[in-house]
Amino acid sequence: MQISDGSGGIAASGWFSVDERNATETHASVAVVWREPLMAVEHTYKSWTGLVRTRDISPVTVSPGAAPAWFGEYVRPIHERAAVERTLQAVRESANTERANHREWVRRMSESACEWADENSLCSEFERFCEQWGLEGRERDFDVEVNVTVALTMTRSARSQEDADEAVDLDDVRQHLRDNFSYLDVNFTVGE
């Protein structure tokens, strides 16, 4: 048998085993085993397992021969491992879903509790409760004061750099800021 990869290529070809215990309505749980020659006499066996749509399974014209007598025993642990891997994947997916649902529940509960605290004038008590239990508190607006230091270059006509430096006073700096940075729409003070 051979298994198509869905795009016309062959994903696996060899002796074929279906594990009916782990099949779904749309997919068969399969193991494919094939022999690869190492030397003229020795061989190594490789296997592939997975869930496959029945339309991707087809008989091959050149058969690898009848499956050996030991084939059933060989594929049993392969099927068992595949079943365990699928179970673990399902458990991981379920746990991820549960975590996402829990995070969403906590977010909604916190949102509702914030609204309730606002409506009942319990903001400070609510904030203490949230801090004590490691929960997110209310989100609200805060005024933040930011000090910014700016280096400006102003052109002055003078006989020396020292004279130009002395010619600049705070009113000149304020005017330069208004003229060149008015688009920022900020209130500013100029320190001495």
Residue, then its C-alpha position, 0 to 999 in steps of 0.5 A: m500500500q502507499i499513502s499520498d501526501g495530499s498533493g500527489g506525492i507519496a508520504a509512505s509506501g510498504w506493508f500496511s496496518v490499520d489500527e481500528r481502535n484509534a480510527t476516527e470517522t474521517h481518518a484511519s490510524v495507520a502504520v506503514v513499514w518498509r525495508e531499506p537495504l543496508m548491504a546486500v544481505e542486511h536490511t533495516y526497517k523503517s516505519w511511519t504512523g499517522l491519521v490518514r484520510t481513506r482517499d489517500i490510501s491506494p494499493v501499489t502495483v509493485s508490492p513489497g511482498a507479503a508481510p512477514a509473520w512477525f509484522g503484527e507483533y512489529v506494528r503493535p507497539i507502533h500503534e500503541r505509541a501512536a495512540v499514546e501520542r494522539t491522547l497526549q496531543a488531545v490532553r495538551e489541546s484540552a489543557n490549552t483550551e481550559r487555560a484560555n477559557h480560565r484567562e478569559w473568565v478571570r478577565r471578565m470577572s475582573e472587568s465586572a468587579c472593576e465596574w462594581a467597585d466604581e459604581n459603589s465607590l469602593c475603588s481604594e478597597f478594591e485596589r487593596f484587594c486586587e493587590q493582596w490577591g495578585l489580581e489586575g486592578r482597575e485601569r484608569d488615567f493618570d497624569v504623568e509629568v515628564n522632564v525633557t532636556v533639549a539641546l537647541t542650536m540658535t544662530r546669533s551674529a557676534r564677534s566670538q562664540e563667547d559673545a554669541d553664547e552670552a547674547v542668548d537669554l531665556d526669552d530668546v529660548r522661549q521664542h525659539l521653542r514657540d517658533n520651531f516646535s509649536y506643532l507639538d502643542v505642549n506647555f513648557t517652562v524653561g529652567e534657568 
